[in-house]
Amino acid sequence: MTKLIKLPALLILDVQKGFDHPYWGNRNNPEAEENMARLQAEWRKRKGPIIYSKHLSIQPQSPLHHTNNEGTEFKDIIKPEPNETVFTKQVNSAFIGTELETYLSKQQIKTVVITGLSTQHCISTTTRMSGNLGYQTYLVSDAIAAFEITDHNGKKHSAETVQELELAMLQKEFATIVTTDEMIKQLDHL
C-alpha cells in the first residue's frame, strides 16, 4: 500500500491592510505579497492546507486595532477562500490564544511553511514557537517583510538589516530558510 504524504501547511500570517500604514515606517521586500500569492496559488492547485492568522491588536494606536475594520482586513492579493482556515489572535505568535496547534495535530500535519508580515514580530515569534513545538518549519525569505526599527539606544536599523538579522537568528535553530522558488520546487519531495 502506498503511503499518502500530506502537503505541509502553508501559514500566511497577518497580511492585513493596516500594515500599509505609515505608522510602521519603511519596509523592505515590496514583492513579499506577490510571492505569498504564488505560494497560495500553488497550495490551492495541489489542494494543500492553507492557514491564515489575523492580528486584532488591543493597542489603541495600532493600525491593526480590533476596532479598525479597514486596517484588520486581509489585503486583496491574499484573501482567504471560504473553505480555508483563519485564526484570530491578539499577540505575535499564531500559536498563542488560537487553536492552531490543535488544528495541526488533528490534521496530522508535522511540517509548516511560514509566510506573512512582519518579520520581526509575528513571523519571528511564530517561527520560533513552531520549531520549539517540534514542527519541521520552513520560512520563506522572500514571502515575508520587515520594518525599520529604532533600538533602545535611539539607533535606527533599516528594514533590510532587521530582515537579514532575523533570518540569521532563525536559520537552523528554528527553521530552514528557503525562497519561494525553492519551496515550490521542494513540494514534490516533501
Wavefront OBJ file of the C-alpha trace (Angstrom):
o trace
v 0.000 0.000 0.000
v 1.365 3.439 -0.951
v 1.563 5.900 1.913
v -0.173 9.201 1.204
v 2.136 12.093 2.050
v 0.355 15.269 3.076
v 1.419 18.619 1.771
v 2.777 20.843 4.553
v 0.521 23.552 5.904
v 1.073 26.970 4.363
v 0.804 29.617 7.078
v 0.029 33.117 5.829
v 0.329 35.386 8.836
v -1.305 38.797 9.245
v -1.333 40.036 5.641
v -3.614 42.899 6.590
v -4.247 46.366 5.162
v -3.101 48.012 8.397
v 0.497 47.103 7.527
v 0.348 49.650 4.693
v 0.004 52.465 7.267
v 2.973 54.886 7.711
v 2.859 54.022 11.448
v 5.244 51.118 10.793
v 7.963 53.096 8.974
v 9.961 51.933 5.975
v 9.607 48.363 4.834
v 11.728 46.007 2.746
v 10.743 43.395 0.159
v 7.852 45.015 -1.745
v 7.430 41.702 -3.625
v 6.536 39.756 -0.461
v 2.769 39.693 -1.098
v 3.260 38.612 -4.714
v 5.407 35.698 -3.526
v 2.820 34.785 -0.886
v 0.173 34.807 -3.619
v 2.331 32.490 -5.775
v 2.600 30.037 -2.880
v -1.104 30.374 -2.111
v -1.940 29.554 -5.754
v 0.392 26.533 -5.703
v -1.181 25.199 -2.478
v -4.678 25.700 -3.853
v -3.750 23.893 -7.060
v -2.373 20.969 -5.033
v -5.298 21.103 -2.553
v -2.932 21.613 0.375
v -3.892 23.130 3.725
v -3.667 26.922 3.939
v -3.984 28.581 7.340
v -4.231 32.329 7.906
v -3.821 34.402 11.002
v -5.378 37.812 11.552
v -3.918 40.100 14.190
v -6.538 42.003 16.184
v -4.430 44.279 18.356
v -5.555 45.549 21.732
v -3.142 48.520 21.412
v -5.370 51.552 20.619
v -2.735 53.293 18.462
v -2.120 50.246 16.245
v -3.428 50.268 12.660
v -4.342 46.635 13.439
v -6.510 47.595 16.446
v -9.518 45.282 16.648
v -11.935 48.218 16.129
v -10.206 49.314 12.894
v -12.265 47.348 10.370
v -10.283 48.534 7.346
v -6.872 48.010 8.960
v -7.668 44.478 10.083
v -8.975 43.357 6.665
v -6.832 40.972 4.633
v -5.070 42.541 1.670
v -6.897 41.812 -1.579
v -3.953 39.876 -3.077
v -4.099 37.237 -0.340
v -7.750 36.959 0.773
v -8.758 33.550 2.144
v -11.407 31.476 0.412
v -14.429 30.388 2.498
v -13.080 26.829 2.938
v -9.685 27.983 4.243
v -8.902 28.246 7.957
v -8.465 31.620 9.686
v -7.355 32.103 13.289
v -7.560 35.482 15.013
v -5.011 36.476 17.624
v -4.011 39.373 19.852
v -0.316 38.575 20.321
v 2.584 37.923 17.967
v 2.566 34.131 17.950
v -0.077 32.398 15.869
v 0.118 29.552 18.420
v -0.944 31.608 21.450
v -4.648 32.175 22.065
v -5.633 30.214 18.940
v -6.445 26.620 18.012
v -3.514 26.415 15.540
v -1.581 23.700 17.384
v -4.758 21.656 17.956
v -5.737 22.039 14.293
v -2.303 20.892 13.056
v -2.406 17.924 15.445
v -5.900 16.840 14.366
v -4.880 17.107 10.709
v -1.659 15.181 11.478
v 0.399 17.985 9.944
v 4.051 17.891 11.019
v 5.516 20.410 8.552
v 4.681 24.100 8.148
v 5.748 26.743 5.650
v 5.639 30.266 7.095
v 4.980 33.497 5.181
v 3.421 36.843 6.065
v 4.004 40.078 7.961
v 6.054 41.263 9.718
v 9.410 39.550 10.056
v 10.421 40.918 13.457
v 7.014 40.439 15.025
v 4.614 37.623 14.157
v 6.902 35.821 11.710
v 9.833 35.540 14.115
v 7.686 34.646 17.125
v 5.595 32.045 15.290
v 8.688 30.523 13.641
v 10.456 30.169 16.979
v 7.423 28.529 18.570
v 6.902 26.249 15.579
v 10.475 24.998 15.847
v 10.210 24.604 19.624
v 6.962 22.661 19.279
v 8.727 20.182 17.010
v 7.302 21.078 13.617
v 9.542 20.827 10.588
v 9.480 24.515 9.773
v 10.289 26.318 6.550
v 10.470 30.112 6.464
v 10.122 31.672 3.012
v 12.570 34.592 2.990
v 11.119 36.451 0.009
v 7.499 35.987 1.148
v 7.967 37.983 4.364
v 8.849 41.614 5.035
v 10.363 43.626 7.869
v 10.041 47.230 9.018
v 12.765 49.568 10.204
v 13.185 49.863 13.962
v 14.795 52.201 16.455
v 16.588 50.383 19.251
v 16.823 51.153 22.972
v 19.791 53.496 22.315
v 17.893 55.507 19.716
v 19.794 53.988 16.782
v 17.704 53.332 13.672
v 18.102 49.983 11.885
v 16.930 49.605 8.308
v 14.225 47.117 7.368
v 16.781 45.218 5.284
v 19.121 44.876 8.289
v 16.248 43.721 10.511
v 15.283 41.102 7.911
v 18.854 39.887 7.477
v 19.479 39.518 11.210
v 16.130 37.843 11.927
v 16.749 35.278 9.173
v 20.267 34.656 10.506
v 18.896 34.023 14.021
v 16.083 31.729 12.848
v 18.141 29.624 10.397
v 18.894 26.063 11.573
v 17.849 26.598 15.201
v 14.167 27.148 14.390
v 13.632 26.818 10.626
v 15.055 26.084 7.222
v 15.196 29.309 5.225
v 14.071 28.976 1.594
v 12.909 31.216 -1.250
v 9.523 30.971 -2.953
v 11.070 29.253 -5.978
v 12.966 26.776 -3.786
v 9.796 25.974 -1.803
v 7.730 25.317 -4.909
v 10.458 23.011 -6.272
v 10.635 21.123 -2.946
v 6.901 20.420 -2.795
v 7.274 17.312 -4.935
v 9.844 15.909 -2.495
v 8.301 16.680 0.901
l 1 2 3 4 5 6 7 8 9 10 11 12 13 14 15 16 17 18 19 20 21 22 23 24 25 26 27 28 29 30 31 32 33 34 35 36 37 38 39 40 41 42 43 44 45 46 47 48 49 50 51 52 53 54 55 56 57 58 59 60 61 62 63 64 65 66 67 68 69 70 71 72 73 74 75 76 77 78 79 80 81 82 83 84 85 86 87 88 89 90 91 92 93 94 95 96 97 98 99 100 101 102 103 104 105 106 107 108 109 110 111 112 113 114 115 116 117 118 119 120 121 122 123 124 125 126 127 128 129 130 131 132 133 134 135 136 137 138 139 140 141 142 143 144 145 146 147 148 149 150 151 152 153 154 155 156 157 158 159 160 161 162 163 164 165 166 167 168 169 170 171 172 173 174 175 176 177 178 179 180 181 182 183 184 185 186 187 188 189 190
